[in-house]
Amino acid sequence: MPANLFGDRFTGRRVPAWHNVGTIFDDDPDIVEAITRAKMDYSVFLREVFFKSPIGEYQTIPNRRVLVREQTEDDPERAFAIVSDQYEVIQNVDLAIALRPLAERWPVETAGALGFGERFFLTLDAGSTCIAGDEIRRYFLIIDDKSGEHTLTLLFTPVRVVCENTLITGMRRATMRLDLQHRGGVQSYLAVSLDAIGRAQQSIDETMAVMAELARTQVAQEDIAQIILAAYPEPTRPRKLIEAGELSLSDALTKPEIIRLAEERWEKSIEAQVSARVSTSELYNNIASTNPLIALTPWAAYNAVVEFEDFGRQTRGQEAMASIIGERAKPKIRAFGAAMSYIRDTSRQA
């Protein structure tokens, strides 16, 4: 499964299909039509859970259900997880219908299914703006998870078109993130999504204003280095190494392998962080030289971190959303927080 896609269930607008898998479109399909084209209109059901008693009888486990995906043309029926009997599934088609008011305002850009269909995502195109000569495209990302572990999530994510990075702002105030529990009916999801339209527009305006301020704020070269350091800080010394200094001689003699392995992991993590800082600094220099308007700004430093996380790392490709909600989002969030501190410092000085 390339990039953890479920078969070839991916569709996107006017760009090559993901890892050359899936389909592309150049029209404006209705949101339900888009997921149907990409074969993401399968259903997931709740079924009773049984156990076999010592005398060979099957009995129902109370208050529990199992999430089961129906058989598809390319995969047998799958059981995803055991959940509470209060869990309510929202089918992919029903979710699309509930989000239709958003999609009528912001058309579908991409849609895909991951794993064996337990995770489903949609991106909606919310237009573009320009910050210091960079075109920034704006998207809403909708992720639904039917593994029983995660919520239905709506995220606002801007994309810098010049290198097509996904930017995670990490801002509680400006970035819209809406998490919905799998309870209540489809109508409740519809009501929430309708309400989200107004909040989404406010989120766009606030986030773009903050990004523009980051691009206007001048800092020193050492400040750029501090933002990159915040993204890739020195690793914390492992507990085993801290405890190693307190071991008795007899303990140290009986546990040398544990200490050695912990030491090696710590040293490798230090090397990895140093390497990331060096690579990100090189990317910053390239961004600053090609766009002097944002040289020596927190915006340029933050973009260097994002570009390294999205394109500079050698990734295993096992988690398609890693740059948005996974491990590779964390350095972006740290960098954004550090970049924001320079805006706050400037306002205090004023």
HELIX and SHEET records of a PDB file:
HELIX    1   1 PRO A    2  ASN A    4  5                                   3    
HELIX    2   2 TRP A   18  ASN A   20  5                                   3    
HELIX    3   3 ILE A   31  ARG A   37  1                                   7    
HELIX    4   4 ASN A   92  ALA A   98  1                                   7    
HELIX    5   5 ARG A  100  ARG A  105  1                                   6    
HELIX    6   6 VAL A  186  ARG A  216  1                                  31    
HELIX    7   7 GLN A  221  ALA A  231  1                                  11    
HELIX    8   8 ARG A  239  ALA A  244  1                                   6    
HELIX    9   9 LEU A  249  THR A  254  1                                   6    
HELIX   10  10 PRO A  256  THR A  290  1                                  35    
HELIX   11  11 PRO A  292  ILE A  294  5                                   3    
HELIX   12  12 PRO A  298  GLU A  307  1                                  10    
HELIX   13  13 PHE A  308  GLY A  312  3                                   5    
HELIX   14  14 ALA A  322  ILE A  325  1                                   4    
HELIX   15  15 ALA A  329  GLN A  349  1                                  21    
SHEET    1   A 7 THR A  23  PHE A  25  0                                        
SHEET    2   A 7 LEU A   5  ARG A  13  1                                        
SHEET    3   A 7 VAL A 108  LEU A 114 -1                                        
SHEET    4   A 7 ARG A 119  ILE A 131 -1                                        
SHEET    5   A 7 ASP A 134  ASP A 145 -1                                        
SHEET    6   A 7 LEU A 152  ARG A 160 -1                                        
SHEET    7   A 7 ASN A 165  THR A 166 -1                                        
SHEET    1   B 7 THR A  23  PHE A  25  0                                        
SHEET    2   B 7 LEU A   5  ARG A  13  1                                        
SHEET    3   B 7 VAL A 108  LEU A 114 -1                                        
SHEET    4   B 7 ARG A 119  ILE A 131 -1                                        
SHEET    5   B 7 ASP A 134  ASP A 145 -1                                        
SHEET    6   B 7 LEU A 152  ARG A 160 -1                                        
SHEET    7   B 7 ARG A 177  LEU A 180 -1                                        
SHEET    1   C 3 VAL A  44  LYS A  52  0                                        
SHEET    2   C 3 TYR A  58  ARG A  69 -1                                        
SHEET    3   C 3 ARG A  78  SER A  84 -1                                        
END                                                                             
